[in-house]
Amino acid sequence: MNGGAFEALLSTGLVLGMMAAVVIVFRLLIRRPASVTERDPPGLRTIVTFSGQNAAFLADDRDDEPYVGVRLFQMLCGGLSARRIGVENRGTVQYAQCVECVLGNERYLLVLEWIDQTWLVSVEWLPVSHAERRHLALTYEVFAPPDSRELRQLLSALDDWLKSQPGVTDVRWYRREQWRVEDLSDPSPGPIRC
């Protein structure tokens, strides 16, 4: 082996070694928060899909923006507020609209998306500490919220609002871990199973 080939091989080896070291350090420093999981709590479902043929849902959409259902999202936030769920910090995440839902000291992220001609609402764990926010920003992992009275209240209010809306049909609730693997075999008409 000549000197140039050896130097190229050594250089490649060093670069690969540095990349492996970065991955190891990343894994050590950015750990999943201890209190969360990717699975919904037993008996709960935090993902709901529905159909909506009401033209008012799309009334405020703009052709130059990727967000669909601006009016529907406003109606949803208003419906949750009317059911004593605090709604704060409305915004967007990728191509979806989101809002923080506040119940007492608990906060949840509610995300509305339009996927394959179907509406999807997801209730997600919301990071609180700097380490949790950093983890979410670096990994884009989304976790199920832990079981609580407040979570059940939010899920029930969301289910009640959806079922009270004219034009909303085919409401189906799914467990987060099944939705992730595209297992749609076990939908439920409601978010809470006793």
C-alpha positions, 0 to 999 in steps of 0.5 A, spaced: 500 500 500 503 506 498 503 512 502 497 516 499 492 510 500 494 509 507 493 516 509 486 516 505 484 510 509 487 513 515 483 519 514 477 516 513 477 511 519 478 518 523 472 521 520 468 515 522 471 514 529 469 521 530 462 520 527 461 514 532 463 518 538 458 524 536 453 519 536 455 516 542 455 523 546 449 525 543 445 518 546 448 519 552 446 527 553 440 526 550 436 521 553 428 520 553 425 523 559 424 518 564 416 520 565 414 519 558 413 513 553 411 512 546 404 508 549 398 511 551 396 509 558 392 503 559 384 504 557 386 511 553 386 513 546 390 520 544 389 520 537 382 521 533 381 521 526 374 524 523 371 526 516 368 533 516 365 536 509 363 542 512 365 548 507 366 553 513 372 548 516 376 551 510 373 558 509 379 561 512 385 557 508 389 561 504 392 558 497 399 560 499 400 557 506 400 549 507 395 550 513 388 547 512 382 547 516 384 554 519 377 555 521 376 548 524 382 549 528 379 556 531 372 552 532 376 547 536 379 552 540 373 555 541 369 549 543 375 547 548 375 554 551 367 553 552 368 546 556 373 550 561 379 547 557 385 553 557 387 554 550 394 558 549 400 559 545 396 557 538 401 556 533 404 551 527 408 545 527 411 543 520 404 543 516 399 542 522 396 547 527 397 546 534 395 549 541 397 548 548 391 546 552 391 548 560 388 544 565 390 546 572 397 545 572 397 540 567 399 542 559 398 538 553 399 539 546 393 538 541 395 538 534 390 538 528 392 535 521 389 534 514 392 527 512 390 523 506 383 526 506 382 525 513 382 530 519 387 528 525 387 530 532 393 528 536 393 530 544 401 529 546 405 530 552 408 537 552 415 538 555 416 543 561 424 543 563 429 545 558 432 538 558 425 536 555 425 541 550 432 540 548 430 533 547 424 534 543 428 539 538 433 534 537 430 528 536 423 530 534 420 524 538 413 525 540 410 522 546 404 520 549 402 524 555 401 520 562 394 518 565 391 523 569 384 526 571 386 532 567 388 528 561 381 524 561 378 531 562 381 534 555 380 527 551 372 527 553 371 535 552 375 533 545 370 527 544 364 531 546 366 537 541 367 533 535 361 529 536 357 535 537 359 539 530 354 538 524 359 536 518 363 532 523 362 524 522 366 518 522 370 519 529 375 514 531 380 514 536 386 510 536 392 508 541 398 512 539 403 506 539 398 502 534 397 509 529 405 509 529 405 502 525 399 504 521 395 499 525 388 501 524 384 495 526 382 497 533 378 504 532 374 506 538 368 510 538 371 514 544 377 516 548 376 512 554 375 505 555 373 502 562 
